[in-house]
Amino acid sequence: MSSDPWGRVDETGTVYVRTADGEKEVGSWQAGSPQEALAYFERKYEGLVVEIGLLERRVQTTDLAPKEALAAIEHLRTSVTEAHAVGDLEALGARLDALVALVDSKREERRAARAKQSEEARTAKEQLVAEAEQLAESEQWRTAGERLRALVDTWKGLPRLDRKADDELWHRFSHARSVFSKRRKAHFASLDAQREEARRTKEKLVAEAQSLSQSTDWGPTAARYRELMADWKAAGRAQREAEEDLWNRFRGAQDVFFAARSEVFAERDTEQRDNLARKEELVTEAEKLLPVTDLKAARAAFRGINERWEAIGHVPRDARPRIEARMHAVERALQESEEAEWRRTNPEVRARAAGLTGQLQAAVEKLQAQIEAARSAGNTAKADKLQSELDGRQALLDAALKGMGEFR
């Protein structure tokens, strides 16, 4: 008979394992020595030790699901219970019990981790919903749209909550995106309508601008082009693909008109500068008629100069007041000379002047006699009053006599 601390082989070849409950038959051995029999059944025990060790490492180092781990433990426990092996089977059972406790501990840890993860996910999703609802009212269409798409990606990366909570939050999140999408769609639909209206308006402006491009009515047409430009700016922008073409056509029509006007104005400016030089020569010639010594000759010479002046045409606008003022000054001097000559040679005027002078002379003499009489009578106050009246009449007489001198 052969034995070791955990088993023995009796005389009949029956192999027993020692347990806390006593010996247990695990098999028989007839082919060799008892030592070989024990060694064989001890190897079976070592196989169980290896299996348990592997399961322990899986539980400790991997994310093996508790349910799967417990199923594996129960399978090994059955193997240990029904094992035909020699060894410390109670120790293997204790290891399996410890492993069950470890699985339970890990399950609690995982449950706590899942609860924490769920709470964090809930908080994160609530924050996503709050931001989405805020963005739903934004008019920063591009920025808000990109941000909402990023929020969706973030949402997809978060763990699911319980069905009810997850569905409620998703409904709010989805509703916010829908509100923003509808507002953006309405905005761009309105914008498209405005741009289409702008396109139609600008087509009309282009048509009118092109119809005016050959006009030679420079002032009114230029003013109308300014009005068209103001209308263009007020119309707003058309669709991007149409705006550039419309502007090129509109601007091109203006360029045709203003280029033609510039060419004409350049020619006109040259002509007006030549006209100015010719008029400066004429006004210099006219100014030589002053002072007037021979009114008839001066009048005839000025008439000839003025006829040539009128035939010349326009001068530059900034020079016109100056050159015309010089010519008008000569004309006024001639007119004043004619008026003076008329007064000097008019018999009726001469007679009226002579009559007035005689009346004033008589009044002066009368006042002088009255003053002498008053002084002789010692009436100084009356003499002074009459003297004051005499001074006024004498001034009028002096002026009249001066006027009479012009008739000589």
C-alpha positions in Angstrom: 0.0 0.0 0.0 1.2 3.5 -0.8 0.1 6.9 0.5 0.9 10.7 0.7 -0.6 13.6 2.8 -3.6 13.9 0.4 -4.3 10.3 -0.7 -3.5 6.7 -0.7 -3.8 3.4 -2.7 -5.0 0.3 -0.9 -4.1 -3.3 -1.6 -6.8 -3.7 -4.2 -5.5 -0.7 -6.2 -8.3 1.6 -5.2 -7.2 5.3 -4.9 -8.5 7.6 -2.2 -8.2 11.3 -1.6 -8.3 12.7 1.9 -10.9 15.5 2.6 -12.3 17.2 5.7 -15.2 14.8 5.5 -13.0 11.8 5.3 -11.6 9.7 2.5 -13.1 9.7 -0.9 -12.6 7.1 -3.6 -11.3 8.8 -6.8 -10.4 5.7 -8.9 -8.5 2.5 -9.2 -5.0 1.6 -10.5 -4.1 -1.8 -11.7 -1.4 -1.2 -14.4 1.5 -0.1 -12.2 2.8 0.7 -8.8 0.9 2.6 -6.2 3.4 5.5 -6.5 2.5 5.7 -10.2 -1.2 5.7 -9.3 -0.8 8.6 -6.9 1.4 10.5 -9.4 -1.3 10.1 -12.0 -4.1 11.4 -9.9 -1.9 14.2 -8.5 -1.3 15.4 -12.1 -5.1 15.6 -12.5 -5.1 17.8 -9.4 -2.3 20.0 -10.8 -4.5 20.4 -13.9 -7.2 21.8 -11.8 -4.7 24.1 -10.1 -3.7 25.4 -13.5 -7.3 26.0 -14.6 -8.1 27.9 -11.4 -5.0 29.9 -11.7 -5.8 30.9 -15.3 -9.3 31.9 -14.3 -8.0 34.0 -11.4 -5.7 35.9 -13.8 -8.6 36.4 -16.2 -10.8 37.8 -13.4 -8.0 40.0 -12.1 -6.6 41.4 -15.3 -9.5 41.4 -17.8 -13.0 42.8 -18.1 -14.5 39.4 -17.9 -18.2 39.8 -17.4 -19.3 38.7 -13.8 -21.9 36.4 -15.2 -19.4 34.7 -17.4 -16.8 34.6 -14.6 -19.3 33.0 -12.2 -20.3 30.4 -14.7 -16.6 29.5 -15.2 -16.2 29.3 -11.4 -19.2 27.0 -11.0 -17.9 24.9 -13.8 -14.5 24.6 -12.0 -16.2 24.0 -8.7 -18.1 21.1 -10.2 -14.8 19.8 -11.6 -13.2 20.1 -8.2 -16.2 18.5 -6.5 -16.3 15.6 -9.0 -12.6 15.5 -9.5 -10.8 12.2 -9.7 -7.6 13.7 -8.3 -5.4 13.6 -5.3 -4.5 16.9 -3.6 -5.8 19.7 -1.4 -9.3 19.9 -2.9 -10.5 22.1 0.1 -7.8 24.6 -0.8 -9.1 24.7 -4.4 -12.6 25.2 -3.1 -11.4 28.0 -0.9 -9.7 29.6 -3.9 -12.9 29.4 -5.9 -14.8 31.0 -3.0 -12.3 33.8 -2.9 -12.6 34.1 -6.6 -16.4 34.4 -6.2 -15.8 37.2 -3.7 -13.5 38.9 -6.1 -16.0 38.7 -8.9 -18.7 40.2 -6.6 -16.3 43.0 -5.6 -15.5 43.7 -9.2 -19.2 43.6 -10.0 -19.8 46.2 -7.4 -17.0 48.3 -8.6 -18.3 48.0 -12.2 -21.8 48.9 -11.0 -20.4 51.9 -9.2 -18.4 52.8 -12.2 -21.4 52.4 -14.5 -23.5 54.6 -12.1 -20.8 57.2 -12.1 -20.4 57.0 -15.9 -24.1 57.2 -16.3 -24.3 60.3 -14.1 -21.4 61.9 -16.0 -23.1 61.0 -19.2 -26.4 62.5 -18.0 -24.6 65.7 -17.0 -22.8 65.8 -20.3 -26.0 65.2 -22.3 -27.9 67.8 -20.3 -25.1 70.3 -21.1 -25.3 69.4 -24.8 -29.1 69.9 -24.7 -28.8 73.3 -23.0 -26.2 74.4 -25.5 -28.3 73.1 -28.4 -31.4 74.9 -27.1 -29.3 78.1 -26.9 -28.0 77.6 -30.4 -31.5 77.1 -31.7 -32.1 80.8 -31.4 -28.8 81.9 -32.9 -28.6 83.7 -36.2 -24.9 82.8 -36.7 -26.0 80.3 -39.2 -22.7 78.8 -40.2 -21.0 78.8 -36.8 -24.1 77.5 -35.0 -24.7 74.9 -37.6 -21.2 73.6 -37.4 -21.4 73.6 -33.6 -24.6 71.6 -33.6 -23.0 69.0 -35.9 -20.1 68.7 -33.4 -22.6 68.3 -30.6 -24.2 65.4 -32.4 -20.8 63.7 -32.7 -20.2 64.3 -29.0 -23.6 62.8 -28.2 -22.9 59.7 -30.2 -19.7 59.2 -28.2 -21.5 59.3 -24.9 -22.9 56.1 -23.1 -26.7 55.6 -23.2 -28.7 56.3 -20.1 -31.8 54.5 -19.1 -34.2 54.4 -21.9 -36.7 57.0 -20.5 -34.1 59.5 -19.5 -32.1 59.1 -22.7 -35.2 59.4 -24.9 -36.3 62.6 -23.1 -32.9 64.3 -23.4 -32.6 63.2 -27.1 -36.1 64.6 -27.8 -35.1 68.0 -26.5 -31.8 67.8 -28.3 -33.4 66.8 -31.6 -36.1 69.5 -31.2 -33.5 72.2 -30.7 -31.7 71.1 -33.9 -35.0 71.0 -35.7 -35.9 74.6 -34.5 -32.5 75.9 -35.7 -32.8 74.0 -39.0 -36.3 75.4 -39.7 -35.2 79.0 -38.8 -32.1 78.7 -41.0 -34.2 77.3 -43.8 -36.7 80.1 -43.5 -33.9 82.7 -43.3 -32.2 81.5 -46.4 -35.5 81.1 -48.2 -36.2 84.8 -47.4 -32.7 85.7 -48.4 -33.1 83.8 -51.7 -36.3 85.7 -52.3 -34.6 89.0 -51.5 -31.7 88.1 -53.8 -34.1 87.2 -56.6 -35.8 90.5 -56.2 -32.5 92.3 -56.2 -31.5 90.4 -59.4 -34.7 91.5 -61.1 -34.2 95.1 -60.0 -30.6 95.1 -61.1 -31.5 93.6 -64.5 -33.8 96.7 -65.0 -31.0 99.0 -63.8 -28.5 97.3 -66.2 -31.0 97.7 -69.1 -31.4 101.4 -68.4 -27.7 101.9 -67.9 -27.0 100.2 -71.3 -29.7 102.3 -73.0 -28.0 105.5 -71.7 -24.5 104.5 -72.7 -24.6 106.2 -76.1 -26.3 109.4 -74.8 -24.6 112.7 -75.5 -26.8 114.7 -73.1 -23.9 114.8 -70.7 -25.3 116.5 -67.6 -28.7 114.9 -67.2 -27.3 111.5 -68.2 -24.5 111.7 -65.7 -27.0 112.7 -63.0 -29.2 109.8 -64.0 -26.2 107.4 -63.7 -25.7 108.7 -60.2 -29.3 107.9 -59.4 -28.9 104.5 -60.9 -25.9 103.8 -58.7 -27.8 104.8 -55.6 -30.6 102.5 -56.6 -28.1 99.7 -57.2 -26.7 100.0 -53.7 -30.2 100.1 -52.2 -31.3 97.0 -54.1 -29.0 94.7 -52.1 -27.0 91.8 -53.4 -28.3 89.3 -56.0 -27.3 85.6 -56.0 -23.5 85.2 -56.1 -23.4 83.7 -59.6 -25.5 86.6 -61.0 -24.1 89.5 -59.0 -20.7 89.7 -60.7 -22.2 89.4 -64.2 -24.8 92.1 -63.5 -22.2 94.4 -62.0 -19.8 94.0 -65.0 -22.7 94.8 -67.4 -23.8 97.8 -65.3 -20.3 99.2 -64.9 -19.5 98.5 -68.5 -22.4 100.6 -69.7 -21.3 103.5 -67.4 -17.7 103.2 -68.6 -18.8 103.6 -72.2 -20.8 106.8 -71.4 -18.2 108.4 -69.2 -15.3 107.5 -71.5 -17.2 109.2 -74.4 -18.0 112.2 -72.1 -14.3 112.5 -71.0 -13.2 112.5 -74.6 -15.7 115.2 -75.5 -14.9 117.3 -72.4 -11.2 117.0 -73.2 -11.8 118.4 -76.6 -14.1 121.1 -75.2 -11.6 122.1 -72.5 -8.9 122.6 -75.2 -11.4 124.7 -77.3 -12.4 126.7 -74.2 -8.8 127.4 -73.2 -8.3 128.7 -76.8 -11.4 130.8 -76.5 -10.2 132.2 -73.2 -6.9 133.3 -74.8 -8.8 135.0 -77.6 -11.2 136.8 -75.2 -8.3 138.0 -73.0 -6.8 139.6 -76.1 -10.2 141.3 -76.9 -10.8 142.5 -73.3 -7.3 144.0 -73.3 -8.1 145.8 -76.5 -11.4 147.0 -75.0 -9.7 148.3 -71.8 -7.4 150.5 -74.0 -10.5 152.5 -74.9 -10.5 153.9 -71.4 -10.6 156.7 -70.3 -13.0 157.8 -73.0 -11.9 160.8 -74.9 -13.9 160.3 -78.1 -17.2 158.8 -77.1 -18.4 158.1 -80.7 -15.1 156.4 -81.7 -14.9 154.5 -78.5 -18.6 153.3 -78.9 -17.9 152.1 -82.4 -14.7 150.3 -81.5 -16.4 148.6 -78.5 -19.3 147.4 -80.7 -16.8 145.7 -83.1 -14.9 144.2 -80.2 -18.2 142.9 -78.6 -19.3 141.3 -81.9 -16.0 139.4 -82.1 -16.4 138.5 -78.4 -19.9 137.0 -78.9 -18.7 134.9 -81.8 -16.0 133.2 -79.8 -18.1 131.0 -77.5 -17.6 129.5 -74.1 -14.5 129.7 -71.9 -13.6 127.5 -68.9 -16.2 127.9 -66.1 -13.7 128.9 -63.4 -12.3 131.7 -65.7 -15.7 133.0 -66.9 -16.5 135.5 -64.0 -13.1 137.1 -64.1 -13.0 137.7 -67.9 -16.6 138.8 -68.1 -16.2 141.2 -65.2 -13.4 143.0 -67.1 -15.5 143.3 -70.2 -18.5 144.5 -68.2 -16.3 147.1 -66.5 -15.4 148.6 -69.9 -19.1 148.5 -71.0 -20.2 150.3 -67.8 -17.6 153.0 -68.3 -18.9 153.6 -71.8 -22.5 153.7 -70.5 -21.5 156.3 -67.8 -19.8 158.4 -70.5 -22.9 158.3 -72.7 -25.1 159.3 -69.7 -22.9 162.2 -68.8 -22.8 163.4 -72.5 -26.6 163.2 -72.6 -27.0 165.2 -69.5 -24.6 167.8 -70.8 -26.3 168.3 -74.1 -30.0 168.0 -73.2 -31.7 171.5 -73.4 -34.6 170.6 -71.2 -32.3 169.4 -68.5 -30.2 172.5 -68.9 -33.3 174.7 -68.6 -34.5 173.0 -65.5 -31.1 173.2 -63.9 -30.9 177.0 -64.7 -34.3 177.6 -63.2 -33.5 175.8 -60.1 -30.2 177.7 -59.8 -32.0 181.0 -60.2 -34.5 180.1 -57.5 -31.8 179.1 -55.1 -29.8 182.2 -55.8 -32.8 184.4 -55.0 -33.6 182.5 -51.8 -30.0 183.0 -50.7 -30.0 186.7 -51.3 -33.3 187.1 -49.5 -32.1 185.2 -46.5 -28.9 187.3 -46.4 -31.0 190.5 -46.4 -33.2 189.1 -43.6 -30.2 188.2 -41.5 -28.7 191.7 -41.8 -32.1 193.2 -40.8 -32.4 190.9 -37.8 -28.9 191.7 -36.6 -29.5 195.4 -37.1 -32.6 195.1 -34.9 -30.6 193.2 -32.3 -32.5 190.0 -32.8 -29.6 187.6 -32.5 -31.7 184.5 -32.1 -33.7 185.1 -35.3 -30.4 185.9 -37.1 -28.9 182.6 -36.0 -32.0 180.7 -37.0 -32.0 182.4 -40.5 -28.2 181.7 -40.7 -28.8 178.0 -40.3 -31.4 178.0 -43.1 -29.0 180.1 -45.2 -26.2 177.5 -44.8 -28.6 174.8 -46.1 -29.7 176.8 -49.1 -26.1 177.8 -49.9 -25.1 174.2 -50.0 -27.9 173.4 -52.5 -26.9 176.4 -54.6 -23.3 175.3 -54.7 -24.3 171.8 -55.9 -26.6 173.3 -58.5 -23.9 175.6 -59.8 -21.5 172.6 -60.0 -24.1 170.7 -62.0 -24.5 173.7 -64.4 -20.8 173.5 -65.0 -21.3 170.2 -66.8 -23.4 171.9 -69.5 -20.6 174.1 -70.6 
